[in-house]
């Protein structure tokens, strides 16, 4: 029986919500491509200008997104936040506006100061991490523990470092989420100069 209103009797169909977001159907096999079991993930320790620098040794795990970067007009690769190696092996290959991965490294290690053209958000999973950024010629930082979160806007020179020095023989994990379908990474002028001086990259960006 319909619902009576002041305007008269309304049919039951008029009570059903009309979705504004298109609905799709995904099979179990299709959804399996969007599942990354922790036991299956593979880390990569190369593919970035600072990958071999003693202070920056780390493994990066490309879980969601981070497709292989394009090349610029000069033929040089655009640097992916996870590097060339990990960008080739996304566990969930999608381009839906964000990317997600893990960093695993030892105390005292972390990427050199760098920048992204999109948001980058960090959340330590284990251990203690120092998340730093440059401002007005100085370096500011917050020390974060498991499940703390810091979110850097585009354009801020930033880095992170495992500071769990009371566990020197143990690696720890940090989760990072980076916005956009194809985020770009660029090292700070000081980090770039150091990498060039120490032979880890050429002045024009080859590594």
C-alpha positions in Angstrom: 0.0 0.0 0.0 1.3 3.5 -0.8 2.3 6.2 1.6 -0.4 8.9 2.1 0.8 12.5 2.0 -1.0 15.9 1.9 -0.8 15.7 -1.9 -2.4 12.3 -1.9 -1.1 8.7 -2.2 2.5 8.2 -3.1 3.6 4.9 -4.6 6.2 2.7 -2.8 8.7 3.3 -5.7 8.9 6.9 -4.8 10.3 6.0 -1.4 13.3 4.2 -2.9 16.5 6.3 -3.0 17.8 7.0 -6.5 21.6 6.6 -6.4 23.6 9.5 -7.6 26.9 7.5 -7.8 26.9 4.9 -10.6 27.1 1.4 -9.2 29.4 -1.3 -10.8 29.7 -5.0 -10.3 33.1 -6.5 -9.7 33.8 -10.3 -9.7 35.9 -12.0 -7.1 38.6 -12.6 -9.7 38.6 -8.9 -10.7 38.8 -7.8 -7.0 41.7 -10.2 -6.4 43.8 -7.8 -8.6 43.1 -5.2 -5.9 44.3 -7.3 -3.0 47.9 -7.1 -1.8 48.6 -9.7 0.8 51.5 -8.7 3.0 53.1 -12.1 2.4 53.3 -11.3 -1.3 54.7 -7.8 -1.4 58.2 -7.2 -2.7 60.4 -4.3 -1.8 63.0 -2.6 -4.0 66.1 -0.7 -2.9 67.1 1.1 -6.1 65.9 3.4 -8.8 66.2 6.8 -7.1 69.2 9.2 -7.2 69.9 8.7 -3.5 69.1 4.9 -3.4 72.8 4.0 -2.9 73.7 6.9 -0.6 74.8 5.5 2.8 72.4 7.7 4.7 69.4 6.8 2.5 69.5 3.0 2.1 66.0 1.7 2.3 63.4 -0.6 0.7 60.3 0.9 -0.9 57.2 -1.2 -1.4 54.8 0.0 -4.1 51.4 -1.2 -3.0 48.9 1.0 -4.8 49.4 3.1 -7.9 52.8 4.6 -8.7 52.8 3.6 -12.4 56.1 3.9 -14.3 57.0 7.5 -14.8 57.0 9.2 -18.2 60.0 11.0 -19.7 60.4 14.7 -20.0 61.1 16.6 -23.2 64.8 16.0 -22.9 64.4 12.2 -22.7 65.3 12.0 -19.0 62.9 10.1 -16.7 60.6 11.9 -14.4 61.5 10.7 -10.9 58.8 8.6 -9.3 58.5 8.9 -5.5 59.2 5.1 -5.2 61.9 5.0 -7.9 62.1 3.2 -11.2 62.3 -0.3 -9.8 59.3 -0.2 -7.5 57.3 1.8 -10.0 57.5 -1.2 -12.4 56.0 -3.5 -9.8 52.8 -2.0 -8.3 50.9 -4.7 -6.5 47.6 -2.9 -7.2 47.9 -1.2 -10.6 45.4 1.6 -10.5 45.3 5.3 -11.2 42.5 6.7 -9.1 44.0 9.8 -7.6 46.3 8.5 -4.9 49.2 6.1 -4.3 50.2 4.1 -1.3 53.4 2.3 -0.2 55.7 1.4 2.6 59.3 2.3 3.5 61.4 -0.2 5.5 64.8 1.0 6.8 67.3 0.8 9.6 67.9 3.5 12.3 69.6 6.6 11.0 68.4 6.0 7.4 65.8 7.8 5.3 65.5 9.6 2.0 67.4 12.9 1.4 65.4 16.1 1.5 63.0 16.2 -1.4 59.8 17.7 -2.8 56.6 16.5 -4.5 54.1 18.2 -6.7 51.2 16.6 -4.7 50.4 15.9 -1.0 52.4 13.4 0.9 51.2 11.9 4.1 53.3 9.7 6.5 52.2 7.2 9.2 54.7 5.1 11.1 53.7 1.5 11.5 56.5 0.5 13.8 59.4 2.3 15.5 60.0 6.0 15.8 60.4 8.4 12.8 61.5 12.0 12.5 59.6 13.8 9.8 61.4 17.0 8.8 60.8 20.0 6.5 62.7 23.1 5.5 61.4 26.6 6.3 63.1 30.0 6.2 66.6 28.4 6.0 66.1 26.1 9.0 64.8 22.5 9.4 61.8 21.8 11.6 60.6 18.3 12.6 58.1 16.2 14.5 59.0 12.8 16.0 56.2 10.3 15.3 55.4 6.9 16.7 53.1 4.1 15.4 49.8 5.4 13.9 50.8 9.1 14.3 50.2 11.0 11.1 51.8 14.0 9.4 50.6 15.4 6.0 52.9 17.6 3.9 51.3 19.9 1.3 52.7 20.1 -2.2 55.9 22.1 -2.6 57.3 21.6 0.9 60.9 20.2 1.0 60.6 17.2 3.4 62.2 14.0 4.5 61.8 11.2 7.0 64.3 9.2 9.0 64.0 6.1 11.2 65.2 7.2 14.7 64.6 4.0 16.6 68.3 4.0 17.8 67.5 1.8 20.8 67.0 -1.1 18.3 70.0 -0.7 16.1 69.7 -4.1 14.4 66.1 -3.9 13.5 64.3 -2.3 10.5 61.1 -0.4 10.9 58.1 0.4 8.7 56.5 3.7 7.6 53.4 4.0 5.4 53.2 6.8 2.9 50.3 8.0 0.8 51.0 10.4 -2.1 48.2 12.2 -4.0 47.7 12.3 -7.8 47.9 9.7 -10.6 51.5 10.4 -11.5 53.3 12.3 -8.7 56.8 13.6 -9.3 59.7 13.7 -7.0 62.6 16.3 -6.9 65.5 16.5 -4.5 66.2 19.8 -2.8 69.0 21.9 -4.3 71.3 21.0 -1.4 70.6 17.3 -1.7 71.0 17.5 -5.5 74.4 19.2 -5.2 75.6 16.6 -2.6 74.5 13.7 -4.9 76.3 15.3 -7.8 79.5 16.0 -5.8 79.6 12.4 -4.5 79.0 10.9 -7.9 75.5 9.4 -7.3 74.0 11.5 -10.2 75.0 13.9 -12.9 74.2 17.6 -13.0 71.5 17.0 -15.5 69.8 14.4 -13.3 71.0 11.1 -14.6 71.6 8.4 -12.0 
